[in-house]
Amino acid sequence: MTGRLRRALRRVQRDDRGITMSELLVAMSLFTVLLVIVGGTFVSITRATTFAAARDQNTRSAQNGMNELSRKLRAAADNPVANAADTPAFSAAAADALTVSTLVATGRDAVPQLASFSVTGGTLVETVTAGRAVGTYFVFDGARSSSRLVDGVDPAPSGSSPLFTYFDSTGTELVPPTPAGLTADQRGRISTVTVTLSVANSRSTLQNGIVLQSSIGLPNLLDLTQGNTP
C-alpha cells in the first residue's frame, strides 16, 4: 500500500515539472509560422484593397475628365467676327494644352465660351471665359473661372501618345512644328482631336495607372470654307 502511494506521488511530481525546453521551442516555432502566415495574408489583403480603391478612383477621375473634354470639343465652332473672316475655333493647339471656342452652355441666356485645357503640376485644369455680346457677335475678354478636372495626369507618358493629337478631315495627323503647337493654318484644318488621358495616383505602391483614349469628331468644323470636306 505504502509503495503504491509513493509511486503515485512520484508520478504527480513528474507531471508538475512542466514542459521541456525542446517542447517550448517547437511551440514557439509553430506560433511564429502561424503569425507569419496571418501577417502576410493581412498585408496582401490590405495592398489589394488599396490598389483596387486607387484604380477605381483613377478610372472615375479619368472618365469625368474625358466626358468634360468630349462635351466641350464636340461643340467647338469658329467664332464669327464683324466685317472679317471668322476666328478659327482653336486659338491654341499643342500636345498638352489647347484653347477652343465652344457652343456648349446652358440656360436661357447661354453664350459661347472660350475653354482652355492644360496640365499644371500633374492636374488637368479647365479655364472658361464666357463670351460677351458686342452687337450680334461675341468677344472673350471677361473674367475667367478655373476648375480642377483630373489629378495625377501624365501629359505624355513614356512610349505613349500625347494628351492631344490633331487630325484633319482626311485623317492625316497635324504635327506641331514647335512645342508651342500647331500653326494658324493647321488649327484651321482640325476636324478630329484624339485625347489620351493617362491617370495614376500614389495611394497604392502598385502600378495603378489607367489610360483612356477617345477620338472626338468636331462636326461644326466640317466646313468647305476651312478646307475641310464632310
C-alpha positions in Angstrom: 0.0 0.0 0.0 2.8 2.4 1.0 4.7 1.5 -2.1 1.8 2.3 -4.4 1.3 5.6 -2.7 4.9 6.5 -3.2 4.8 5.6 -6.9 1.7 7.7 -7.3 3.3 10.7 -5.6 6.4 10.4 -7.9 4.1 10.4 -11.0 2.5 13.6 -9.7 5.9 15.2 -9.1 7.0 14.4 -12.7 3.8 15.9 -14.1 4.4 19.1 -12.2 7.7 19.7 -13.8 6.0 21.4 -16.9 7.2 21.4 -20.5 10.8 20.8 -21.6 12.9 23.3 -23.5 12.5 21.3 -26.7 8.7 21.4 -26.4 8.9 25.2 -25.8 11.0 25.8 -28.9 8.7 23.7 -31.0 5.6 25.6 -29.7 7.3 29.0 -30.4 8.3 27.9 -33.9 4.7 26.9 -34.7 3.4 30.2 -33.3 5.9 32.1 -35.4 5.0 30.3 -38.6 1.3 31.0 -37.8 2.0 34.6 -37.1 3.9 35.0 -40.4 1.1 33.4 -42.4 -1.6 35.6 -40.8 0.5 38.7 -41.1 1.3 38.0 -44.8 -2.3 37.4 -45.6 -3.3 40.7 -43.9 -0.6 42.7 -45.8 -1.7 41.1 -49.1 -5.4 41.9 -48.5 -4.5 45.5 -47.4 -2.4 46.1 -50.6 -5.1 44.6 -52.8 -7.8 46.7 -51.2 -5.7 49.9 -51.6 -4.8 49.0 -55.2 -8.5 48.4 -56.1 -9.5 51.7 -54.4 -6.8 53.6 -56.2 -7.6 52.0 -59.6 -11.3 52.8 -59.1 -10.6 56.4 -58.2 -8.3 56.7 -61.3 -11.0 55.3 -63.5 -13.7 57.5 -62.2 -11.5 60.6 -62.4 -10.3 59.9 -65.9 -13.9 59.2 -67.1 -15.1 62.5 -65.6 -12.2 64.4 -67.3 -12.8 62.7 -70.6 -16.5 63.4 -70.5 -15.9 67.1 -70.0 -13.3 67.3 -72.7 -15.6 65.5 -75.1 -18.5 67.7 -74.3 -16.6 70.9 -74.9 -14.7 69.7 -78.0 -17.7 68.3 -79.8 -19.3 71.7 -79.7 -16.2 73.5 -80.9 -17.1 76.2 -83.5 -15.5 79.1 -85.3 -16.3 82.5 -83.7 -17.9 85.0 -86.2 -16.3 88.4 -86.3 -17.8 91.6 -87.7 -16.6 92.6 -91.1 -13.8 90.0 -91.1 -13.2 86.2 -91.5 -14.4 84.0 -88.7 -11.8 83.4 -85.9 -10.8 79.7 -86.0 -12.3 77.6 -83.2 -8.8 76.6 -82.0 -6.7 79.6 -80.9 -4.1 77.3 -79.4 -3.4 73.6 -80.0 -0.4 71.9 -78.5 0.4 68.4 -77.4 -0.5 69.1 -73.7 -2.8 72.1 -74.0 -5.5 73.6 -76.2 -7.9 76.6 -76.3 -11.1 76.4 -78.2 -14.3 78.4 -78.6 -17.3 76.2 -78.0 -21.1 76.5 -78.1 -21.6 74.3 -75.0 -23.6 76.4 -72.5 -26.8 76.1 -70.6 -29.7 78.3 -69.7 -31.9 80.9 -71.5 -29.1 83.4 -71.6 -26.4 81.0 -72.7 -23.5 82.4 -74.7 -20.4 80.8 -76.3 -17.4 80.0 -74.2 -13.7 80.0 -74.6 -12.4 76.9 -72.9 -8.7 76.1 -72.2 -7.4 72.8 -71.1 -3.8 72.3 -69.8 -1.8 70.2 -67.4 -0.2 72.0 -64.5 1.6 70.1 -61.8 0.0 66.8 -62.8 -3.5 68.3 -62.7 -5.7 68.8 -65.8 -7.2 72.3 -65.4 -10.1 73.8 -67.3 -10.3 77.6 -67.6 -13.5 79.0 -69.1 -14.2 82.5 -70.3 -17.8 83.4 -71.1 -18.5 85.3 -74.2 -19.6 88.9 -74.1 -22.0 90.1 -76.7 -21.0 93.0 -78.9 -24.0 93.6 -81.1 -24.7 90.2 -82.7 -21.1 88.9 -82.1 -19.2 87.7 -79.1 -15.8 88.5 -77.7 -14.0 86.7 -74.9 -12.5 89.3 -72.6 -14.3 88.8 -69.4 -13.5 87.1 -66.1 -12.2 83.6 -66.2 -13.1 80.7 -63.9 -10.8 77.6 -63.4 -11.6 74.2 -62.2 -9.5 71.1 -61.5 -10.7 68.2 -63.7 -8.3 65.4 -63.1 -5.4 64.9 -60.6 -2.4 62.6 -61.3 -2.3 63.3 -65.0 0.8 62.4 -67.1 0.6 64.6 -70.2 2.9 62.5 -72.2 3.8 59.1 -70.5 6.9 57.4 -72.0 6.1 55.4 -75.1 2.5 56.6 -75.4 0.6 59.3 -77.3 0.5 62.9 -76.0 -2.6 64.2 -74.3 -3.9 65.8 -77.5 -3.3 64.7 -81.1 -4.9 66.6 -84.0 -6.2 65.3 -87.4 -7.6 67.0 -90.5 -10.7 65.8 -92.4 -8.6 63.2 -94.4 -7.4 61.6 -91.2 -3.9 63.0 -91.6 -2.2 63.9 -88.4 -1.4 67.6 -87.9 2.1 67.6 -86.4 3.0 70.7 -84.3 6.2 72.2 -85.9 7.3 73.6 -82.5 6.4 72.8 -78.8 4.2 75.9 -78.9 1.7 73.9 -81.0 0.1 74.0 -84.4 0.3 76.9 -86.8 -2.7 79.1 -87.6 -3.2 77.3 -90.9 -3.1 73.9 -89.2 -5.5 75.0 -86.5 -8.0 76.0 -89.2 -7.9 72.4 -90.6 -8.6 70.5 -87.3 -11.6 68.2 -87.6 -10.8 65.5 -85.1 -8.9 65.5 -81.7 -7.7 62.3 -80.1 -7.4 62.6 -76.4 -5.1 60.2 -74.5 -5.7 60.6 -70.8 -3.2 58.8 -68.5 -4.0 59.0 -64.8 -2.3 57.5 -61.8 -2.0 58.4 -58.1 0.2 57.5 -55.1 -2.5 55.9 -52.9 -1.0 52.5 -53.8 2.6 51.5 -54.4 1.4 49.1 -57.1 1.1 50.2 -60.7 -2.5 51.6 -60.6 -2.5 53.9 -63.6 -5.1 53.7 -66.3 -5.2 55.2 -69.8 -8.4 56.3 -71.6 -8.3 57.3 -75.3 -11.0 58.8 -77.4 -11.2 60.3 -80.9 -13.5 63.2 -80.8 -15.1 64.4 -84.0 -15.8 68.1 -84.5 -19.0 68.3 -86.6 -19.2 72.1 -86.5 -15.8 72.4 -88.2 -16.5 70.3 -91.2 -16.8 73.4 -93.4 -15.7 73.7 -97.0 -14.5 77.3 -96.4 -11.9 76.0 -94.0 -10.6 73.4 -96.4 -12.5 70.5 -94.9 -14.9 68.1 -96.5 -17.9 66.5 -94.9 
